Structures are given as structure tokens and as C-alpha cells.
């Protein structure tokens, strides 16, 4: 689903601009979270996708706990692929969040 890029507001009242700047998300921070806590879904929580972030965290923890019976390795493989694919999805997730913020603020 391709979403049109909405630029940051340029001609709005200062309060609205400050609200946008205070609440917008950064792809750089999302990539840092992806690198350090990606297996626990930190980048997804940051991007406002709490449901899938929680699912990723639970799947990671359960997979780590069940590695002693080999089934955990399958879960870790799924988590690894998911996190790898997320590396390519992060810019779109952040853009989507910022576009929704712009619409909520009424630009």
C-alpha cells in the first residue's frame, strides 16, 4: 500500500508546529532501536505499532525459552526473518506515523 508523502507543515500557527516537532518520529532512532532491541520489537513500539511489537517480543521470549527442545530455533528463525524484513519497512512505518500526526493536527 503506497502512501503519498505529506510534507511537514510550513505555514501553520506556532503551537501546531511545536506539537508536530515534539511528536514526530525519526527513522534514525527507529533503526537504532531495530539494531539494539529489534528482537523485542522496540522499533515497532516506537513507530506506534504496539500490537505487532508485543507479538514480536512474546515470540522472541518464548523462542529463547524453548530452544532447549529445538522448537525454539524455528521461532527464532521466524523472528529473525521478521526483523530482517522490518529493516526495509521502517521508513514506511515512520512516514505513515508522521503523516497520521499531520492529519490529526489538521494541516
N, CA, C and O atoms as a MOPAC input file, in Angstrom:
PM7 MOZYME 1SCF
protein

 N      0.84700 1    -1.15600 1     0.00000 1
 C      0.00000 1     0.00000 1     0.00000 1
 C      0.89600 1     1.22300 1     0.00000 1
 O      1.52800 1     1.55000 1     1.00500 1
 N      0.94000 1     1.88100 1    -1.11700 1
 C      1.75600 1     3.08300 1    -1.26100 1
 C      0.98100 1     4.27300 1    -0.71400 1
 O     -0.20600 1     4.44900 1    -0.98900 1
 N      1.66200 1     5.05500 1     0.04100 1
 C      1.02700 1     6.21400 1     0.65200 1
 C      1.75200 1     7.45600 1     0.18300 1
 O      2.98300 1     7.49300 1     0.18200 1
 N      1.02100 1     8.45600 1    -0.20800 1
 C      1.62400 1     9.69100 1    -0.68900 1
 C      2.34900 1    10.38400 1     0.45300 1
 O      1.86400 1    10.41800 1     1.58400 1
 N      3.49000 1    10.92600 1     0.14900 1
 C      4.26800 1    11.62100 1     1.16300 1
 C      3.63100 1    12.97200 1     1.44600 1
 O      3.34100 1    13.74500 1     0.53400 1
 N      3.42200 1    13.23700 1     2.71400 1
 C      2.89000 1    14.53000 1     3.14800 1
 C      4.03700 1    15.25900 1     3.81400 1
 O      4.61300 1    14.76900 1     4.78500 1
 N      4.36900 1    16.42700 1     3.29500 1
 C      5.49700 1    17.16200 1     3.84900 1
 C      5.12400 1    17.77100 1     5.19600 1
 O      3.95200 1    17.93100 1     5.53700 1
 N      6.14900 1    18.09700 1     5.92700 1
 C      5.93800 1    18.73200 1     7.22400 1
 C      5.24600 1    20.07100 1     7.02700 1
 O      5.45100 1    20.73300 1     6.00900 1
 N      4.44400 1    20.46600 1     7.97600 1
 C      3.70800 1    21.72600 1     7.84800 1
 C      4.65500 1    22.91100 1     7.77100 1
 O      5.67400 1    22.95200 1     8.46100 1
 N      4.31500 1    23.86000 1     6.93600 1
 C      5.19000 1    25.01700 1     6.79700 1
 C      4.51600 1    26.31600 1     7.25400 1
 O      5.15700 1    27.16700 1     7.87000 1
 N      3.23500 1    26.46400 1     6.95300 1
 C      2.55400 1    27.71100 1     7.29500 1
 C      1.39800 1    27.41000 1     8.23400 1
 O      0.24500 1    27.34600 1     7.80800 1
 N      1.70000 1    27.23100 1     9.48400 1
 C      0.66800 1    26.96800 1    10.48900 1
 C      1.01500 1    27.77000 1    11.73300 1
 O      2.07700 1    28.38700 1    11.82400 1
 N      0.11000 1    27.74700 1    12.67000 1
 C      0.39100 1    28.50400 1    13.87900 1
 C      1.54300 1    27.83900 1    14.64700 1
 O      1.73200 1    26.62600 1    14.54400 1
 N      2.30300 1    28.61300 1    15.40400 1
 C      3.48900 1    28.09400 1    16.09800 1
 C      3.18200 1    26.94200 1    17.05500 1
 O      3.99100 1    26.02600 1    17.20000 1
 N      2.03600 1    26.98100 1    17.69900 1
 C      1.69300 1    25.90900 1    18.64200 1
 C      1.56300 1    24.57200 1    17.91500 1
 O      2.04500 1    23.55000 1    18.40100 1
 N      0.91600 1    24.58000 1    16.75900 1
 C      0.73800 1    23.35700 1    15.99100 1
 C      2.07600 1    22.84500 1    15.48200 1
 O      2.32500 1    21.64000 1    15.49500 1
 N      2.93800 1    23.74800 1    15.03600 1
 C      4.27200 1    23.34900 1    14.58000 1
 C      5.07700 1    22.73700 1    15.71600 1
 O      5.79800 1    21.76000 1    15.51800 1
 N      4.95300 1    23.31200 1    16.90400 1
 C      5.67000 1    22.76200 1    18.05500 1
 C      5.13200 1    21.38700 1    18.42000 1
 O      5.90700 1    20.49600 1    18.76600 1
 N      3.82400 1    21.20000 1    18.34900 1
 C      3.24000 1    19.88600 1    18.61600 1
 C      3.73100 1    18.85600 1    17.60700 1
 O      4.02400 1    17.71700 1    17.97100 1
 N      3.82200 1    19.25600 1    16.33600 1
 C      4.31200 1    18.33600 1    15.31300 1
 C      5.76400 1    17.96100 1    15.59100 1
 O      6.11400 1    16.78100 1    15.57100 1
 N      6.60900 1    18.95800 1    15.85100 1
 C      8.02400 1    18.67800 1    16.10300 1
 C      8.22900 1    17.82500 1    17.35100 1
 O      9.13200 1    16.98900 1    17.38800 1
 N      7.40800 1    18.02600 1    18.35900 1
 C      7.55300 1    17.26100 1    19.59400 1
 C      7.10100 1    15.81600 1    19.44800 1
 O      7.57100 1    14.95000 1    20.18500 1
 N      6.19400 1    15.53700 1    18.50700 1
 C      5.61100 1    14.20300 1    18.40200 1
 C      6.02000 1    13.42500 1    17.16200 1
 O      5.66200 1    12.25300 1    17.03900 1
 N      6.75200 1    14.02800 1    16.24200 1
 C      7.14200 1    13.29200 1    15.03600 1
 C      8.20400 1    12.25600 1    15.39000 1
 O      8.92600 1    12.40400 1    16.37600 1
 N      8.28900 1    11.22200 1    14.58600 1
 C      9.23300 1    10.13800 1    14.81000 1
 C     10.38000 1    10.23900 1    13.81300 1
 O     10.23000 1    10.82300 1    12.74000 1
 N     11.52500 1     9.66600 1    14.17300 1
 C     12.71800 1     9.70300 1    13.34700 1
 C     13.08500 1     8.29000 1    12.89600 1
 O     13.09700 1     7.35700 1    13.69900 1
 N     13.38500 1     8.14100 1    11.60100 1
 C     13.80400 1     6.83900 1    11.08600 1
 C     15.14900 1     6.44000 1    11.68300 1
 O     15.39500 1     5.25200 1    11.89300 1
 N     16.01500 1     7.39300 1    11.95800 1
 C     17.31300 1     7.09100 1    12.55800 1
 C     17.17500 1     6.44700 1    13.92700 1
 O     17.85600 1     5.46700 1    14.22800 1
 N     16.30600 1     6.98900 1    14.74600 1
 C     16.07600 1     6.40900 1    16.07400 1
 C     15.43800 1     5.03000 1    15.93300 1
 O     15.77000 1     4.10900 1    16.67900 1
 N     14.52200 1     4.89000 1    14.97700 1
 C     13.89400 1     3.58400 1    14.75400 1
 C     14.93500 1     2.54400 1    14.35600 1
 O     14.86500 1     1.39900 1    14.80200 1
 N     15.90000 1     2.92700 1    13.52100 1
 C     16.95800 1     1.98500 1    13.13400 1
 C     17.86800 1     1.64500 1    14.31200 1
 O     18.33000 1     0.50900 1    14.42400 1
 N     18.13000 1     2.60100 1    15.18000 1
 C     18.91600 1     2.29500 1    16.38000 1
 C     18.17700 1     1.29000 1    17.27000 1
 O     18.77100 1     0.34000 1    17.78000 1
 N     16.89100 1     1.51400 1    17.44100 1
 C     16.09400 1     0.56600 1    18.22600 1
 C     16.04200 1    -0.79300 1    17.53600 1
 O     16.10100 1    -1.82600 1    18.20200 1
 N     15.93100 1    -0.80200 1    16.21400 1
 C     15.91600 1    -2.04900 1    15.45700 1
 C     17.22200 1    -2.80900 1    15.68100 1
 O     17.21100 1    -4.02800 1    15.85200 1
 N     18.33100 1    -2.10200 1    15.68000 1
 C     19.63500 1    -2.74500 1    15.83800 1
 C     19.83100 1    -3.30700 1    17.24000 1
 O     20.30800 1    -4.43100 1    17.40000 1
 N     19.46300 1    -2.52400 1    18.26000 1
 C     19.75400 1    -2.93000 1    19.63300 1
 C     18.65400 1    -3.77400 1    20.28000 1
 O     18.96100 1    -4.71300 1    21.01400 1
 N     17.39800 1    -3.46600 1    20.02900 1
 C     16.30400 1    -4.22600 1    20.65100 1
 C     15.27900 1    -4.67400 1    19.62600 1
 O     14.09000 1    -4.78100 1    19.92600 1
 N     15.74300 1    -4.93400 1    18.42200 1
 C     14.84900 1    -5.35500 1    17.34900 1
 C     14.16300 1    -6.67200 1    17.62800 1
 O     13.00000 1    -6.85200 1    17.26700 1
 N     14.86300 1    -7.60000 1    18.26600 1
 C     14.25700 1    -8.89900 1    18.55800 1
 C     13.10300 1    -8.78500 1    19.54700 1
 O     12.25200 1    -9.67100 1    19.62400 1
 N     13.07700 1    -7.70500 1    20.29300 1
 C     11.98700 1    -7.48400 1    21.24600 1
 C     10.96200 1    -6.48300 1    20.71000 1
 O     10.04800 1    -6.08800 1    21.43300 1
 N     11.10700 1    -6.07300 1    19.45800 1
 C     10.12200 1    -5.20100 1    18.82700 1
 C     10.21000 1    -3.74300 1    19.21400 1
 O      9.23500 1    -3.01000 1    19.05000 1
 N     11.34000 1    -3.30000 1    19.71900 1
 C     11.46900 1    -1.90300 1    20.15600 1
 C     11.16400 1    -0.90100 1    19.06400 1
 O     10.53900 1     0.12800 1    19.32200 1
 N     11.59400 1    -1.18600 1    17.85400 1
 C     11.34900 1    -0.27100 1    16.73700 1
 C      9.86700 1    -0.20800 1    16.38400 1
 O      9.38300 1     0.83400 1    15.94400 1
 N      9.14300 1    -1.30400 1    16.57100 1
 C      7.70700 1    -1.31500 1    16.27700 1
 C      6.93800 1    -0.53500 1    17.34500 1
 O      5.99700 1     0.18800 1    17.01900 1
 N      7.32400 1    -0.67100 1    18.60800 1
 C      6.69000 1     0.13400 1    19.65400 1
 C      6.91700 1     1.62000 1    19.37800 1
 O      5.99800 1     2.42500 1    19.53100 1
 N      8.13000 1     1.98700 1    18.97400 1
 C      8.46100 1     3.38700 1    18.68500 1
 C      7.62000 1     3.91600 1    17.52900 1
 O      7.19200 1     5.07000 1    17.55100 1
 N      7.38300 1     3.08300 1    16.52400 1
 C      6.62700 1     3.50800 1    15.34600 1
 C      5.12300 1     3.50000 1    15.58300 1
 O      4.35800 1     3.79000 1    14.66400 1
 N      4.68500 1     3.17300 1    16.79000 1
 C      3.26100 1     3.19400 1    17.10600 1
 C      2.54200 1     1.91100 1    16.75300 1
 O      1.31300 1     1.89100 1    16.68600 1
 N      3.27800 1     0.84700 1    16.52700 1
 C      2.67400 1    -0.44800 1    16.19600 1
 C      2.85100 1    -1.38900 1    17.38300 1
 O      3.60200 1    -2.36300 1    17.32600 1
 N      2.14400 1    -1.07000 1    18.44900 1
 C      2.30200 1    -1.78600 1    19.71600 1
 C      1.86200 1    -3.23600 1    19.64400 1
 O      2.47800 1    -4.10000 1    20.26800 1
 N      0.81100 1    -3.51600 1    18.89600 1
 C      0.31700 1    -4.88800 1    18.79900 1
 C      1.33600 1    -5.82900 1    18.19000 1
 O      1.61400 1    -6.89100 1    18.74700 1
 N      1.89500 1    -5.45000 1    17.05100 1
 C      2.88500 1    -6.31100 1    16.41700 1
 C      4.20300 1    -6.28900 1    17.19300 1
 O      4.94900 1    -7.26900 1    17.16900 1
 N      4.49400 1    -5.19100 1    17.87500 1
 C      5.68100 1    -5.14100 1    18.72200 1
 C      5.57600 1    -6.10800 1    19.88200 1
 O      6.54300 1    -6.79200 1    20.21700 1
 N      4.39800 1    -6.16900 1    20.50200 1
 C      4.18200 1    -7.10700 1    21.60700 1
 C      4.24000 1    -8.54600 1    21.10900 1
 O      4.79100 1    -9.41700 1    21.78200 1
 N      3.67400 1    -8.79700 1    19.93600 1
 C      3.71300 1   -10.13500 1    19.35400 1
 C      5.15500 1   -10.55900 1    19.08800 1
 O      5.52800 1   -11.69700 1    19.37000 1
 N      5.95700 1    -9.66400 1    18.55400 1
 C      7.35600 1    -9.95300 1    18.28400 1
 C      8.11600 1   -10.21200 1    19.57900 1
 O      8.94000 1   -11.12500 1    19.63800 1
 N      7.85500 1    -9.43100 1    20.60300 1
 C      8.52300 1    -9.62200 1    21.89200 1
 C      8.15100 1   -10.96100 1    22.51600 1
 O      9.02300 1   -11.68600 1    22.99600 1
 N      6.87100 1   -11.29100 1    22.51400 1
 C      6.42500 1   -12.56400 1    23.09700 1
 C      6.99900 1   -13.74100 1    22.31800 1
 O      7.46700 1   -14.70900 1    22.91700 1
 N      6.96900 1   -13.66700 1    21.00200 1
 C      7.51400 1   -14.74000 1    20.18000 1
 C      9.01100 1   -14.91700 1    20.41200 1
 O      9.49900 1   -16.04600 1    20.46100 1
 N      9.73600 1   -13.82600 1    20.55400 1
 C     11.17400 1   -13.90200 1    20.83500 1
 C     11.44800 1   -14.54900 1    22.18000 1
 O     12.29500 1   -15.43600 1    22.28900 1
 N     10.73500 1   -14.10600 1    23.19900 1
 C     10.95900 1   -14.64700 1    24.54600 1
 C     10.60000 1   -16.12500 1    24.60100 1
 O     11.35200 1   -16.93000 1    25.15000 1
 N      9.46000 1   -16.48200 1    24.03800 1
 C      9.06800 1   -17.89700 1    24.03200 1
 C     10.05400 1   -18.74400 1    23.23400 1
 O     10.34500 1   -19.87900 1    23.61200 1
 N     10.55700 1   -18.21200 1    22.15500 1
 C     11.52900 1   -18.95700 1    21.35200 1
 C     12.82900 1   -19.16000 1    22.11100 1
 O     13.40000 1   -20.25000 1    22.08100 1
 N     13.30400 1   -18.11900 1    22.79500 1
 C     14.51600 1   -18.27000 1    23.59500 1
 C     14.31700 1   -19.30000 1    24.70800 1
 O     15.21400 1   -20.09200 1    24.99600 1
 N     13.13900 1   -19.28300 1    25.32800 1
 C     12.88400 1   -20.20900 1    26.43100 1
 C     12.73100 1   -21.65800 1    25.96700 1
 O     12.95200 1   -22.58200 1    26.75000 1
 N     12.35700 1   -21.86400 1    24.71500 1
 C     12.13700 1   -23.23200 1    24.22500 1
 C     13.25000 1   -23.72800 1    23.30600 1
 O     13.07200 1   -24.72800 1    22.61000 1
 N     14.37300 1   -23.05700 1    23.29300 1
 C     15.47400 1   -23.52500 1    22.44800 1
 C     16.03100 1   -24.86100 1    22.93300 1
 O     16.61800 1   -25.60100 1    22.14400 1
 N     15.86000 1   -25.17800 1    24.19800 1
 C     16.38900 1   -26.45100 1    24.69700 1
 C     15.63000 1   -27.64900 1    24.14500 1
 O     16.13400 1   -28.76900 1    24.22600 1
 N     14.43700 1   -27.45600 1    23.58700 1
 C     13.70800 1   -28.57400 1    22.96800 1
 C     13.60800 1   -28.39500 1    21.45500 1
 O     12.70300 1   -28.93600 1    20.81900 1
 N     14.53100 1   -27.64300 1    20.88600 1
 C     14.70600 1   -27.45700 1    19.45500 1
 C     13.57600 1   -26.68000 1    18.76000 1
 O     13.83400 1   -26.06100 1    17.72800 1
 N     12.36200 1   -26.68400 1    19.26800 1
 C     11.28800 1   -25.94200 1    18.61100 1
 C     11.54300 1   -24.43400 1    18.68100 1
 O     11.06000 1   -23.67800 1    17.83700 1
 N     12.29000 1   -24.00900 1    19.67100 1
 C     12.60900 1   -22.59200 1    19.81700 1
 C     13.43100 1   -22.05400 1    18.66800 1
 O     13.35800 1   -20.86700 1    18.34800 1
 N     14.22300 1   -22.92800 1    18.03700 1
 C     15.02700 1   -22.47700 1    16.90400 1
 C     14.15100 1   -22.10200 1    15.71100 1
 O     14.50100 1   -21.20600 1    14.94400 1
 N     13.02800 1   -22.77300 1    15.55100 1
 C     12.08500 1   -22.42300 1    14.48900 1
 C     11.50400 1   -21.03500 1    14.77300 1
 O     11.39400 1   -20.20600 1    13.86900 1
 N     11.14000 1   -20.79200 1    16.01000 1
 C     10.62500 1   -19.47900 1    16.39100 1
 C     11.66100 1   -18.38300 1    16.19600 1
 O     11.33800 1   -17.28300 1    15.74600 1
 N     12.91300 1   -18.69100 1    16.54100 1
 C     13.96800 1   -17.70000 1    16.34000 1
 C     14.20600 1   -17.42300 1    14.86100 1
 O     14.53600 1   -16.29700 1    14.48600 1
 N     14.04300 1   -18.42900 1    14.02700 1
 C     14.15900 1   -18.22300 1    12.59000 1
 C     13.05900 1   -17.28900 1    12.09300 1
 O     13.31100 1   -16.37900 1    11.30200 1
 N     11.84100 1   -17.52600 1    12.56500 1
 C     10.70900 1   -16.65100 1    12.18500 1
 C     10.97000 1   -15.22000 1    12.65600 1
 O     10.76600 1   -14.26700 1    11.90300 1
 N     11.41400 1   -15.07500 1    13.88100 1
 C     11.70200 1   -13.74100 1    14.42700 1
 C     12.82000 1   -13.07700 1    13.62900 1
 O     12.73800 1   -11.88900 1    13.31700 1
 N     13.85400 1   -13.82900 1    13.30300 1
 C     14.97300 1   -13.28400 1    12.53800 1
 C     14.54700 1   -12.77000 1    11.17200 1
 O     14.96200 1   -11.68900 1    10.75300 1
 N     13.71900 1   -13.54200 1    10.47800 1
 C     13.22900 1   -13.11200 1     9.17200 1
 C     12.34900 1   -11.87200 1     9.32800 1
 O     12.46400 1   -10.92400 1     8.55100 1
 N     11.47200 1   -11.88100 1    10.33100 1
 C     10.58200 1   -10.74900 1    10.57900 1
 C     11.39300 1    -9.46800 1    10.81300 1
 O     11.09800 1    -8.42400 1    10.23200 1
 N     12.41000 1    -9.56100 1    11.66500 1
 C     13.22000 1    -8.38800 1    11.99100 1
 C     14.01800 1    -7.93900 1    10.76800 1
 O     14.18700 1    -6.73900 1    10.55500 1
 N     14.50400 1    -8.86900 1     9.97200 1
 C     15.23100 1    -8.51300 1     8.76000 1
 C     14.32700 1    -7.78300 1     7.77000 1
 O     14.74000 1    -6.78800 1     7.17600 1
 N     13.11600 1    -8.25800 1     7.59000 1
 C     12.16400 1    -7.59200 1     6.69900 1
 C     11.81300 1    -6.20500 1     7.24300 1
 O     11.63800 1    -5.25800 1     6.47600 1
 N     11.71400 1    -6.09500 1     8.55800 1
 C     11.40600 1    -4.78900 1     9.16000 1
 C     12.46200 1    -3.73800 1     8.83400 1
 O     12.15000 1    -2.54700 1     8.80700 1
 N     13.70300 1    -4.15200 1     8.58700 1
 C     14.74400 1    -3.19100 1     8.23400 1
 C     14.35800 1    -2.41200 1     6.98300 1
 O     14.72300 1    -1.24500 1     6.83800 1
 N     13.62500 1    -3.05100 1     6.08500 1
 C     13.19000 1    -2.38200 1     4.86100 1
 C     11.85900 1    -1.64900 1     5.03900 1
 O     11.52600 1    -0.77000 1     4.24500 1
 N     11.10400 1    -2.00300 1     6.06800 1
 C      9.79200 1    -1.40700 1     6.29100 1
 C      9.81700 1    -0.18000 1     7.20800 1
 O      8.84500 1     0.57400 1     7.26000 1
 N     10.90000 1     0.01700 1     7.91500 1
 C     10.97500 1     1.10600 1     8.89900 1
 C     10.69500 1     2.48100 1     8.28000 1
 O      9.90900 1     3.23300 1     8.85500 1
 N     11.29100 1     2.84600 1     7.14900 1
 C     10.98400 1     4.19100 1     6.61400 1
 C      9.49000 1     4.39700 1     6.35700 1
 O      8.95900 1     5.47200 1     6.63400 1
 N      8.81400 1     3.38300 1     5.83300 1
 C      7.38200 1     3.49900 1     5.58200 1
 C      6.57200 1     3.60000 1     6.86000 1
 O      5.60100 1     4.35300 1     6.92900 1
 N      6.97300 1     2.83500 1     7.88200 1
 C      6.26400 1     2.90300 1     9.16200 1
 C      6.38000 1     4.29900 1     9.77500 1
 O      5.39900 1     4.84100 1    10.28600 1
 N      7.57800 1     4.87600 1     9.72200 1
 C      7.79600 1     6.20300 1    10.29800 1
 C      7.05800 1     7.25800 1     9.48500 1
 O      6.44800 1     8.16600 1    10.05000 1
 N      7.11200 1     7.14600 1     8.17400 1
 C      6.39000 1     8.09500 1     7.31900 1
 C      4.89600 1     8.01300 1     7.57000 1
 O      4.22000 1     9.04100 1     7.62400 1
 N      4.37400 1     6.80900 1     7.72500 1
 C      2.94600 1     6.63200 1     7.99700 1
 C      2.57200 1     7.29500 1     9.32600 1
 O      1.55600 1     7.98300 1     9.41100 1
 N      3.38800 1     7.08900 1    10.35500 1
 C      3.11300 1     7.70300 1    11.65700 1
 C      3.11500 1     9.21900 1    11.54500 1
 O      2.21800 1     9.88200 1    12.06500 1
 N      4.12600 1     9.77800 1    10.86200 1
 C      4.21400 1    11.23800 1    10.74600 1
 C      3.07300 1    11.80600 1     9.90100 1
 O      2.58400 1    12.90000 1    10.18300 1
 N      2.64400 1    11.07500 1     8.87000 1
 C      1.51000 1    11.52900 1     8.06700 1
 C      0.22200 1    11.52800 1     8.88600 1
 O     -0.58700 1    12.44800 1     8.77300 1
 N      0.03000 1    10.50100 1     9.70800 1
 C     -1.15000 1    10.47700 1    10.58200 1
 C     -1.10400 1    11.62500 1    11.58300 1
 O     -2.13800 1    12.21400 1    11.89800 1
 N      0.07900 1    11.94400 1    12.08100 1
 C      0.21900 1    13.05600 1    13.00900 1
 C     -0.16700 1    14.36400 1    12.33600 1
 O     -0.85600 1    15.19000 1    12.93500 1
 N      0.26600 1    14.55800 1    11.10600 1
 C     -0.07900 1    15.77300 1    10.37300 1
 C     -1.59600 1    15.87500 1    10.20000 1
 O     -2.17000 1    16.95000 1    10.37100 1
 N     -2.23900 1    14.76500 1     9.86300 1
 C     -3.70500 1    14.78100 1     9.68800 1
 C     -4.41900 1    15.05400 1    11.00700 1
 O     -5.40100 1    15.79600 1    11.03900 1
 N     -3.93200 1    14.45800 1    12.10100 1
 C     -4.55400 1    14.69700 1    13.41000 1
 C     -4.43500 1    16.15400 1    13.83600 1
 O     -5.33500 1    16.69500 1    14.47900 1
 N     -3.32400 1    16.78200 1    13.47700 1
 C     -3.12000 1    18.17000 1    13.87300 1
 C     -3.85300 1    19.14000 1    12.95000 1
 O     -3.90800 1    20.33700 1    13.23100 1
 N     -4.41400 1    18.63700 1    11.85600 1
 C     -5.24900 1    19.44400 1    10.99100 1
 C     -4.50800 1    20.33800 1    10.02100 1
 O     -4.93000 1    21.46700 1     9.77200 1
 N     -3.42400 1    19.85600 1     9.47600 1
 C     -2.70300 1    20.65300 1     8.47400 1
 C     -3.33600 1    20.50700 1     7.13300 1
 O     -2.86900 1    21.10300 1     6.16200 1

